[in-house]
Amino acid sequence: MKAFAKLGREPGEAGIREIDRPEPGLEEVLIRVAACGVCGSDLHAYRSDPGYEFVEPPTVLGHEFAGTVEEVGDGVEGVGPGDRVVAIAIQGCGRCETCRLGSTHLCPRRRVVGLNHDGGMSEHVVVAERHLIRVPDGLDLEIAALAEPLSVAVHAVLARARIQPGHTVVVTGPGPIGLLCGMMAGLSGGEVLVAGTGTDAAVRLPAAERLGLRTANLEHGPLDEHLLKNFGESAPDSWVEASGAVEALEGALGAVRRGGTITGRGHVLAATLLLSHGSCPLGVGPAVQLRVQLSRLQDRPGPVGSREGGLGAAGPAVPAGGGPRGLQCGG
């Protein structure tokens, strides 16, 4: 079968190859892939970026996929041939305390399909039954392949930012995750402004407008002007930072209302560095909360959110020298 795999450790050492079709083992399922998205972590692996040395070539990339069950191994009881499914991308061991508490994505021994083992950029893929979710009848599998990035937006907007009807919300970074966050905030009743730069003007900002979201092109004026135009004198209630840019986080810290929330999504390593160096801007209201979803600080297994190191090791409150006292990180 055809598959797109990371073939070596050099940047760009990847390509389409013919490989043997995998066979499902005990409690495993063979899936015929219908659609697979490309995540930023796939690009990092493709480029052999620092932090992705753990990807052992050859590995078939891709974790945002949907497909149809074709075969099942011994011990599989919950799905059968013909069932339509998506895979859970970040797969916990299922046995540790973290997994038993429901945070399988923070498992210290978690593995990511398409990075630690073969993923969905192929005609077929094998996944353990316990890591599968059924796709409802009538939902196109190409749309179902967006389940994993959509889950990121649902967690950011509903579980972390807790957007309520009437809340004013700024989303910085109109990439796929930012647009999905904007959609979820709008569906939750928020008044949403999606901010981007000139490079977003051709495709991403128009896409946000087609979704019914207000937009701000920062090439056409500073963010303060756009906030005043869209929200008046009132500071935003919530801010979703999905660009990964330090400047965007600094803008959020200086603009969100007292008691508001800032939620970092996607690759927010910039936020991590800003906090860890204690360089949060001064003058921010003392009740601002910064909610950083630790599971998405990096898309690879490691110490993030565990007791081994990273922000998670600092506990629920991370002091940022000179910054607001209410600055918090929540996993």
N, C-alpha and C positions, 0 to 999 in steps of 0.2 A: 504494500500500500504506500501511497505518497504521504510524506510528513515534512514539516518544516522544523529543523532541529538546530540547536547549538552544537556545532561539530568540533570546536576546539576552543582554546583559551584566548586566542588573539581577537581583537576587536573586529567585528564583522565576519568572523569565521563561522558562518551558518548558511543554511540553504535547504532547498527541497531535495529529499532523497527517497529512494525506494527502501522500505524496511519491512520486516516481517510483521504480519498482523498479530497483535498480542492475543493471548488466550486467557480467559478469566479463571482465576484460581478459587480457592475456598472463600466463600462469601463475597466474591467479586462479580462484577457485571461488565460485559463488553457493550460499548455504546458506539453506534454509528453517528458520527458528528455531523450535525446539520449546519452549524454556524459557530464561529469562534472570533471573539474580539481581540484587539491588540491593546494590552495594558502598558503603562509606562514601565513596569517592571520587566516586561518582555524586551523593551528597547534597551533597558539597562543591561540585561543579560546579553543581548545581541552585541552591544558595544563593549562588553567586558568591563563595565564601570566598577570602580572600587566599591567593595561591599558585596559584590556578586561572585566572588571567587568560589563560593560554595556550590555553584552550578557545575555539576560534573558532566562534561561532554562524553558521549553524545546524549543530549536530552531534548526531547520534543517539547517546544514551548507552548504556552497558552493555557489560561485558566478560566477565561470568560467564554464558556461554551455551553451549548445545548444539543441534545440529540435524542436518538431512539434506541432503546434497549434491543440488542440483537441476540445475545446469548447470556446465560447466567451460569455461574459456577455452583458447585455443591454448597448447600447451606443457605442459599438465597431464597427468601420467602416473601419479601415485600414487594418485589417488582418482577416483571416477566417480559418476554419478547413483545415488542410493540408499544410498551410504555414509553412515554416521553418524559425526559428528565433533564435537570441541570445538576452540576456538581458543586459541592461546597469547596471553595478554593483553598482556604487555610484550614488544614485538617489536624485537629488535636489527637492526642493519644487515646482519649476517652476514658482513661483510668486515673489520672492524677486529680488532686483536689480542685485545681483550676477548671479542669474539664467537667468534673462532677457538679461544680457550681454554675455551669452553663457557659463559661468563657473559653470555649475550645480554641478560639482564635488567639488566645494569649497563652496557650499551653507551652511550657518551656521546651517540649519536644515536638512542637508542631512542624508540619511539613506542608509545602505549597505545591499543589499539582502544577506541572509545567515548569517548575524550577528545581525542586528536589527529585522529582520523578516525572516520567513522560506525561504530557498534557494533551490539549485538545486541538493543536494545529496539525491535525492528521485526519485520515479517513475514519479511523477507529481509535478508541482509547479504553483502557480498563480502569475502573474506579470501584473501590469498596462500596458495597451496598449502603453502609451506614453513612456514607458521605454524599448520598443522592437525595434530591428533592423532586417530587413529581411536578410536571408542568400541567396546568389546568387545560382541559379540552377547549379548543377554540383559540388558544393563544399561539401565534406564529412562533416557530422555533427561532427564527432570526431575532425576534423581539425578546424571546426568553433568554437568549444569550446575554442580554443586558442585566440579568438578575443580580449578578455579583456587584457591578458598579452601582446599580440602583440600591442595593442593600446598604452600601456605604452612605448614600444620600439619606436614606430612611433613618439610619442610625444617627447621622449628624443632625438632622432637622427635628426628628421626633424624640429621640432618646436623649440627645445632648443639648441642642439649642432650645428644644421644647417650644417651638413657634406656636403662637396662639393667634386667633383671628384679630386683625387690627394691628399686629406687630409690624413695625417697619424693619426690613431686613436688607442688608447689603451682602452681595456675593461677589468676592473678588476672584477672578480667574474663570472665564467662560469656556473652559474645556468641558469634556463630557461629564466629569464629576461635578463641576460647578453648575452646569446647566441642569443636571438632575437634582442638585440641591435647590436650585432656584425653583424648579417645578414643584418639588415637595413643599417648599416654603409657601408657594402660591396656593397649592391645594390645601394647605393648612390654614389658609385665610390671611397670610401675611401680605403686606405691600412690599414688593421685591424690586430692588435695583441691582442689576448685574453690571459690574464694572470691568472693563478691559482696556487694552492699549490699541495702538494703531495696527498691530499685527493681527488683532482679532476682528478688524473692521470688515473684512471681506466675507468671512464665513460665520464666525462664532457669534458675534453680536447680532447679526441678522437672524441667526437661528434662535437666539434668546427672544428676539422680538416676535418671531413666528409662534413661540410658545406663550405669548401674551405677557412677557416680562419687560419692564422698563430697562433701558440700557444707558450706560455712560461710557463714552469713548474718552479716555483720559488724555488723548492727543488734542482734544478740543477744549481743554480747560482743566484746572485742578479739581480734585475730588470734592473739596469743600463746596465749590460752586454747584456741582451736580447734586450734592446732598441738599443744599439749600433750595435748589430748583424743585427737587422731587419730594422732600420731606419738610420743607420749611425750616423753622428755627429749632425744631425738635431733633435731638440726637437719635440715631438709630437704636432700636431695642436690641437687635441681634446682628451679628456679623459672621458670615461663613467665609473663611479664608481658604480658597482652593487653588491658589496660584503657586504657593511655595516661595513667594518673594518676600524678603525681609521688609521691603518698603511697604508692601501691602499690610503686613502685620503691624508695622509701626503706625500706619494710617488708621488701622482699626483701633489700636490702643488709644489713639488720640481723639477718636471721633465717637465711639460708642457711648451710650448714656451710662450714668451711674447705675449700678445694679444690672446692667446689660450683660450679654454673653458674647464671647468670641469663640467660635468653634473652628479648629484647624483640621482640614481634610487633605487627603492625598499625601504627596511627599512633602511633609511640613518639616523637613530637616532644618530649614532656615529658622523656624520657630524654636526648635530645640536648641540651636546654637545661641539664639538671642536670649533665651531664658538662662541657659547654662553659664553664660558669661555675665549675667546680672546687668544687662544693658537695656532694660525696659525703659522707655521714655518717661521722664518725670512729668508731673502735672496731670496724671490720669486720675480720674475719680477713684476713691479708695474702695468702692464696692464693685468694681469691675471684676468679672470672672473670666478667665481664659480657660476654655475647655478644650484640651488637646486629646483627641482619641488616640491613645498610645498604640493601638493595634495597627494604625495606618501610618505611623511615623516612618516605617520602612516596610516594604513588601517582602521581606525575607525573614527566615527564622533567626532568632538571636535573642539578646537579653532584654529587648524593649518590653516594658511592662512586666518584667519578672524580677525576682529577687537578686538576679545576677548582676544587674547594673542598669544603666540607662535611667530615664526619668522615673520609671516605675519604682526604682529603688529608693527614690527620695520621699516616698509616701504621698499622701493626698495633697499636701501643700508644698510648693516649691518656692522658697524665698528667692526673690530677684532683687539684689542689692539696689536700693534707691527706687525701686518700682512700687506699684500699688500693693498695699498689704493684702488685699483680697484676691490677688492673683493665684489661681488654682489650676491644677491639672487633674482631670478626671479620666480614668480609663474606661 
